[in-house]
Amino acid sequence: MFDFDPAELGLQLDETQAKALKEALGGKVQQYLDTEVAGLKSKNQELLGANKTLKTDLDQFKGQFEGLDIGAVKSLLQKASQDEETRLLAEGKLDEVISKRTERLRADLDKQLQAEKDRADKAESFAKRFSDKVLADSIRGAALKAGALPEASEDIILRAKGTFTLNENGEAVAVDADGQVIYGKDGKTPLSPLEWAESLRETASHLWPRAQGAGPTGDNGGKAAKKWGDLNEVERARLAREKPEEFKKLMATRGQ
């Protein structure tokens, strides 16, 4: 029974009144206590059920990620937030990802092609300079061998550029505008730099030393006039261009 002292609460009751009050209050208090205890028990069962469910979910979650490196997962997630391509893939924009990859590949290919072209251009430029030097040395040597003035070498080299080129063996060969080989006086042997240089004596005599006491005479400075068969086609063409009157005289000797 619920027990309390009415006097402590300031109530002046006789024994019969105090007993009746205690009995009346005891039932109410017990009812209140029973109600509260039942509520607490129900809440406790609810919390126990929720805790059990939470534990089950946690066990399942741990099972899904068992063996995974959590640090690596965090790093991957961080990269995913920063990497544009990963972001686009996550958004389902596959075409855009392919387009961007294609652009990068094309840019890399263009860069490689440009580098190869630059190397090829440099190699070609070097080969051209080397080829020009070899050809110039060949013509210079032929001109000096033919007796030309040393200071006339550059002039003779310039004249030779329209006629001579280097073949695949590095030899100077005379070719016409169509790339056909020009033959010398015998009509069988390709025109050599030496034979060509010697032909300049007639069309560019100022490139050779003048003989002591020699002067212009009616017989071409004491020399017999050249005939058609004495000159090759290059020499004839140059004579027709530079000295048309002499070329007319030369034409008159055809067949002689």
SULSUL-V107418 format. One record per backbone hydrogen bond with DSSP energy under -0.5 kcal/mol. NH is the residue of the N-H (numbers start at 1). CO is the residue of the C=O. Records with the same first field share a line. If there is no record, write none. Layout:
NH: CO, CO
This chain:
6: 4
8: 5
9: 5, 6
10: 7
11: 6
13: 11
18: 14
19: 15
20: 16
21: 17
22: 18
23: 19
24: 20
25: 21
26: 22
27: 23
28: 24
29: 25
30: 26
31: 27
32: 28
33: 29
34: 30
35: 31
36: 32
37: 33
38: 34
39: 35
40: 36
41: 37
42: 38
43: 39
44: 40
45: 41
46: 42
47: 43
48: 44
49: 45
50: 46
51: 47
52: 48
53: 49
54: 50
55: 51
56: 52
57: 53
58: 54
59: 55
60: 56
61: 57
62: 58
63: 59
64: 60
65: 61
66: 63
68: 65
70: 68
73: 69
74: 70
75: 71
76: 72
77: 73
78: 74
79: 75
80: 76
81: 77
82: 78, 79
83: 79
84: 82
87: 83
88: 84
89: 85
90: 86
91: 87
92: 89
93: 88
94: 92
97: 93
98: 94
99: 95
100: 96
101: 97
102: 98
103: 99
104: 100
105: 101
106: 102
107: 103
108: 104
109: 105
110: 106
111: 107
112: 108
113: 109
114: 110
115: 111
116: 112
117: 113
118: 114
119: 115
120: 116
121: 117
122: 118
123: 119
124: 120
125: 121
126: 122
127: 123
128: 124
129: 125
130: 126
131: 127
132: 128
133: 129
134: 130
135: 131
136: 132
137: 133
138: 134
139: 135
140: 136
141: 137
142: 138
143: 139
144: 140
145: 141
146: 142
147: 144
148: 143
149: 207
152: 149
153: 150
156: 152
157: 153
158: 154
159: 155
160: 156
161: 157
162: 159
163: 160
164: 160
165: 173
167: 171
170: 167
173: 165
174: 191
175: 163
176: 180
179: 176
182: 174
184: 189
187: 184
191: 182
196: 192
197: 193
198: 194
199: 195
200: 196, 197
201: 198
202: 199
203: 199
204: 200
207: 204
208: 205
209: 147
214: 211
220: 217
223: 220
230: 227
231: 227, 228
236: 232
237: 233
238: 234
239: 235
240: 236
241: 237
242: 238
243: 239
247: 243
248: 244
249: 245
250: 246
251: 247
252: 248
253: 250
254: 251
256: 253
